[in-house]
């Protein structure tokens, strides 16, 4: 991961929520996918220009 990107997991929960909501709005006009790897790739690509990285490590863990 490039050093200039902030890991998604390091963002405050309210910032994460705002980004997820904005992403959902942007993706509402795109083709959908059920493939988790593709979803991660798309979200990471959308976040990168904003200086944020995302990977499977950022996904919430089941308890």
Buried (B, 14 or more C-beta within 10 A) or exposed (E): EEEEBBEBEEBEEEEBEEBEEEBEEEBEEEEEEEEEEEBBBBBBEBBEEEEBBBBEEBEEEEE
